């Protein structure tokens, strides 16, 4: 089967969708429900993450062969905040023939991703998007570079593609380029080592890319914003059901705490990360809700990479904003029964608020084709 960029886009977007909604599964599942009789089961549902496409004139040119059809940008809307992603399919190369390249010396194997060409000047278009939609946080417009070489690898790693995807912001690339920016009509590529995702190079300028990897923060924002959205939507309805049926409020507090503990276990399992590899902040959150002895040896035997551990640590750091709330949702200072604390506000590291809007300007030399090559899926 031919390997197209669209396959990467669809599958990685699905993973982001699933992670954005994942807390809701635990909110609706045991142990929360074990305290409720069947007639008390809640008829609520959190508005799920979703995707839709625009008209094909915007999404991209129609190509019946599927070889070169459409643009590939994705707009992620998580809890009223936005991230713009441009997916790229790389080519695996054994080495770089350019003697100035870091991949001319071992380890030489790497993936090469084209980010600008003489036909589309796509990077310039994305730069304008970054200066518009991402003006308050310049890293809110990013490339997604999956280290996947063919359909067989895509199938083998399906469900954990995020662990093999490096996100790089347009802003960071332009900062690296500095006084010699990427210009119209120039072909540029971004190379990533097959064995070390922090070993990167920007060509044609032959510059080593050493900016901090935002992947953990992007995934953490996606999950924490989805977590906050689910709480704000569901908790008021939970309280109403408890009040109407005279249920004991202590069950609510205990159920929420246990559900959160199971959620933390799920994240460890998803990324296959041992608790011993987490940073101090992440461990403090985990062991506040789960005694170390309650975690089986299986958890400590997980073989996730150091990068996986960084991602989970970033997720747990973001979720720690909700730690006190999940430990005891009830407000003991209020006399009226079933008064819960307000849901904490999460401030994302990468995503930009949707209410800021965005004004995008395109240089006069931009073509209609360039603009059409930017399409959006809203999640």
C-alpha positions in Angstrom: 0.0 0.0 0.0 1.4 3.5 -0.9 2.6 5.5 2.1 1.0 9.0 2.0 1.3 12.0 4.4 -2.5 11.9 5.0 -2.1 8.5 6.7 0.2 10.1 9.3 -2.1 13.1 9.7 -5.2 11.0 10.3 -3.6 8.6 12.8 -1.6 11.1 14.9 -4.6 13.4 15.0 -6.7 10.4 16.3 -4.2 9.9 19.1 -4.5 13.6 20.1 -8.3 13.3 20.0 -8.2 10.2 22.2 -5.9 11.8 24.7 -7.9 15.0 24.8 -11.0 12.9 25.7 -9.4 10.2 27.8 -10.2 11.7 31.3 -13.9 11.5 30.4 -13.6 7.7 30.1 -12.5 7.4 33.8 -15.0 10.0 34.9 -17.8 7.8 33.5 -16.3 4.5 34.6 -15.6 2.7 37.8 -14.8 3.5 40.6 -17.1 6.5 40.4 -20.2 4.4 39.5 -19.7 1.7 42.1 -21.2 4.1 44.6 -24.3 4.7 42.6 -27.3 2.5 42.1 -28.3 2.0 38.4 -31.1 4.5 38.7 -28.6 7.2 39.6 -26.4 6.7 36.6 -25.7 10.0 35.0 -27.2 11.0 31.6 -24.5 13.4 30.8 -21.8 13.4 28.2 -18.9 15.8 27.7 -18.8 17.4 24.3 -16.2 15.1 22.7 -13.2 16.2 20.7 -14.2 16.2 17.0 -12.8 16.9 13.6 -14.3 18.5 10.4 -12.9 19.7 7.1 -13.5 22.7 5.0 -14.4 23.0 1.3 -11.9 21.2 -1.0 -10.9 24.6 -2.5 -9.4 25.4 0.9 -8.5 21.9 2.0 -6.5 21.4 -1.2 -6.7 20.4 -4.8 -8.6 17.3 -5.7 -6.4 14.4 -6.8 -8.1 11.1 -7.5 -4.9 9.2 -7.2 -4.4 10.4 -3.6 -0.7 11.0 -4.4 -0.6 14.7 -4.1 -4.1 15.8 -3.2 -5.0 18.5 -0.6 -3.3 20.5 2.1 -2.4 18.9 5.4 -2.6 21.5 8.2 -4.7 20.7 11.3 -6.1 23.1 13.8 -6.5 21.6 17.3 -9.1 23.2 19.5 -8.8 22.0 23.1 -10.8 23.7 25.7 -11.1 26.9 23.8 -7.4 27.1 23.0 -5.7 26.5 19.6 -2.7 24.8 18.2 -1.9 24.8 14.5 -0.1 21.7 13.1 1.5 21.0 9.7 2.2 17.3 9.3 5.2 16.2 7.2 6.2 12.8 5.8 10.0 12.3 5.9 12.3 10.1 3.9 14.8 7.8 5.7 18.4 8.4 4.6 21.5 6.5 5.5 23.7 9.6 5.5 24.0 13.2 4.2 26.4 13.6 1.2 27.1 17.2 2.3 30.4 17.2 4.2 29.1 20.1 6.4 26.2 18.1 7.7 26.2 16.5 11.1 24.8 13.5 9.4 28.0 13.1 7.3 29.6 11.6 10.4 28.2 8.8 12.6 25.5 8.3 13.6 24.4 9.0 10.0 20.9 7.6 9.7 18.2 10.2 9.8 14.9 11.4 8.4 14.7 14.3 6.0 11.6 16.5 5.9 11.0 19.1 3.2 9.7 22.3 4.7 9.9 24.8 1.8 10.1 24.6 -1.9 10.2 26.7 -5.0 6.6 25.9 -5.8 4.7 26.6 -2.5 6.9 28.6 -0.2 4.9 26.8 2.5 7.2 27.9 5.4 6.6 31.5 4.6 2.8 31.0 4.7 3.1 29.2 8.0 5.3 32.1 9.3 2.5 34.5 8.6 0.1 32.2 10.4 2.5 32.1 13.4 2.6 35.9 13.4 -1.2 36.1 13.2 -2.8 33.2 15.1 0.2 32.6 17.3 1.1 36.2 18.0 0.8 35.9 21.8 2.8 32.6 21.9 5.0 32.3 18.8 5.3 28.6 19.2 1.6 27.8 18.6 2.2 27.0 15.0 4.2 23.8 14.6 5.5 21.2 12.3 4.9 17.5 13.2 7.8 15.3 12.1 6.9 11.6 12.6 9.9 9.2 12.4 8.0 6.6 10.4 9.4 5.4 7.1 6.5 3.2 5.6 3.1 1.8 6.1 4.5 -1.3 7.9 6.1 0.9 10.5 2.9 3.1 10.7 0.8 0.0 11.4 3.3 -1.4 14.0 3.5 1.8 16.0 -0.2 2.8 15.6 -1.6 4.0 18.9 1.8 5.2 20.1 2.8 7.4 17.1 3.2 10.5 19.4 6.2 8.9 21.0 7.8 8.9 17.5 6.8 12.4 16.5 8.8 15.5 17.0 7.0 18.8 17.1 9.0 21.9 16.0 7.6 25.4 16.0 7.8 27.7 13.0 9.1 30.4 15.4 12.0 28.3 16.6 13.1 27.5 13.1 13.0 31.2 12.2 15.0 32.1 15.4 17.6 29.5 14.4 17.8 31.0 10.9 18.4 34.4 12.4 20.0 36.8 10.0 19.7 34.4 7.0 15.9 33.7 7.1 14.2 31.2 4.9 13.1 33.1 1.7 10.7 32.6 -1.1 11.9 30.2 -3.8 14.4 28.4 -1.6 14.3 24.7 -0.9 14.9 23.8 2.8 14.7 20.6 4.8 14.8 19.6 8.4 16.7 16.5 9.4 16.2 14.4 12.6 18.5 11.6 13.7 16.9 8.1 13.6 18.4 7.3 17.0 18.3 10.7 18.9 15.4 13.0 18.2 17.2 15.9 19.8 19.9 15.7 17.1 18.5 17.9 14.4 19.7 20.1 11.5 18.2 22.8 9.3 19.2 22.8 5.7 19.9 24.7 3.3 21.6 26.8 6.0 23.3 23.9 7.7 22.4 25.0 11.2 22.2 22.7 14.2 18.7 22.9 15.9 19.0 22.9 19.7 15.8 24.5 20.8 13.8 22.8 23.6 11.5 20.0 22.4 7.9 21.3 22.9 6.3 17.8 22.3 5.7 17.2 26.0 4.1 20.6 26.5 1.9 20.2 23.5 0.6 16.8 24.7 0.3 18.1 28.2 -1.8 21.1 27.1 -4.0 18.9 25.0 -4.8 16.6 28.0 -5.0 19.2 30.7 -7.3 21.4 28.7 -9.5 18.4 27.9 -9.5 17.4 31.5 -10.6 20.9 32.6 -13.4 20.9 30.0 -14.8 17.6 31.2 -14.8 18.7 34.8 -16.5 22.0 34.1 -19.2 20.2 32.0 -19.8 17.2 34.2 -19.3 18.1 37.8 -22.3 20.4 38.1 -24.5 17.6 36.7 -23.0 15.1 39.1 -23.8 17.4 42.0 -27.4 17.7 40.8 -27.9 14.0 40.7 -26.4 13.5 44.2 -28.6 16.2 45.6 -31.8 15.0 44.0 -31.3 11.4 45.2 -29.9 12.1 48.6 -26.5 10.5 48.0 -23.7 10.8 50.5 -21.2 13.5 49.4 -18.3 11.5 50.7 -18.8 9.0 47.9 -18.3 11.7 45.4 -15.0 12.8 46.9 -13.7 9.3 47.2 -14.9 8.3 43.8 -13.3 11.3 42.1 -10.0 10.7 43.9 -9.9 7.0 42.9 -10.9 7.8 39.3 -8.0 10.2 39.1 -5.6 7.6 40.5 -6.7 5.2 37.7 -6.2 7.9 35.2 -2.6 8.4 36.3 -2.0 4.7 35.9 -3.5 4.8 32.4 -1.0 7.5 31.4 1.9 5.5 32.7 0.7 2.5 30.7 0.0 4.5 27.5 3.5 5.8 27.3 5.1 2.7 29.0 7.0 4.8 31.5 8.2 3.5 34.8 7.4 5.7 37.8 11.1 5.7 38.8 11.9 7.6 35.6 9.6 10.6 36.3 10.9 13.9 37.7 10.2 14.9 41.3 7.1 17.0 40.5 5.5 14.1 38.6 6.3 11.6 41.3 4.8 13.8 44.0 1.5 13.9 42.1 1.5 10.2 41.4 2.3 9.1 44.9 -0.2 11.5 46.4 -2.9 9.4 44.9 -1.3 6.0 44.6 0.9 4.4 47.3 4.1 3.0 45.7 3.2 -0.4 47.0 -0.1 -0.3 45.1 1.7 -0.2 41.8 2.6 -3.7 40.5 6.1 -4.6 39.4 4.7 -4.3 35.8 4.6 -0.5 36.1 8.2 -0.3 37.2 9.3 -2.6 34.4 8.1 -0.3 31.6 10.8 0.4 29.1 9.6 3.8 27.7 12.4 6.0 26.5 13.8 9.0 28.3 11.8 11.2 25.9 8.7 9.2 26.9 9.5 9.9 30.5 9.8 13.6 29.8 6.4 13.6 28.1 4.7 11.9 31.0 6.5 14.2 33.5 5.1 17.2 31.5 1.6 15.8 31.5 1.7 15.1 35.3 3.1 18.6 35.9 0.1 20.1 34.0 -2.4 17.8 35.8 -0.9 18.8 39.2 -2.9 22.1 38.8 -5.9 19.9 39.7 -4.2 17.9 42.4 -5.9 19.5 45.5 -9.2 19.6 43.7 -9.1 15.9 42.9 -7.8 14.9 46.3 -11.0 16.5 47.9 -13.5 18.0 45.6 -15.8 19.1 48.4 -15.5 22.6 50.0 -15.6 22.0 53.7 -15.9 25.7 54.5 -19.4 25.9 53.0 -22.3 24.8 55.2 -24.6 23.8 52.4 -24.2 20.1 51.5 -22.7 19.2 48.1 -20.9 22.5 47.6 -17.9 21.7 45.5 -14.8 23.7 44.9 -14.5 25.6 41.6 -12.6 23.8 38.9 -9.0 25.2 38.8 -8.0 27.2 35.7 -5.2 25.7 33.6 -2.9 28.1 31.8 -1.5 26.3 28.7 2.2 26.5 27.7 1.7 26.3 24.0 -1.9 26.7 23.0 -3.3 30.2 22.3 -6.7 31.4 23.6 -9.3 31.1 20.9 -10.9 34.4 22.0 -7.8 36.3 20.9 -8.8 35.6 17.3 -6.2 35.8 14.6 -5.4 38.1 11.8 -3.3 36.5 9.0 -1.6 38.6 6.4 0.0 37.1 3.3 2.8 38.8 1.4 1.9 39.9 -2.1 4.1 37.2 -3.7 2.0 34.5 -2.0 -0.1 32.5 -4.5 -3.6 31.2 -4.3 -2.1 27.7 -4.3 -0.1 28.5 -1.2 -3.2 29.6 0.7 -5.2 26.7 -0.5 -2.5 24.3 0.9 -3.5 25.4 4.4 -6.6 23.5 5.5 -8.0 23.1 9.0 -9.5 20.3 11.0 -11.0 21.5 14.3 -10.6 19.2 17.2 
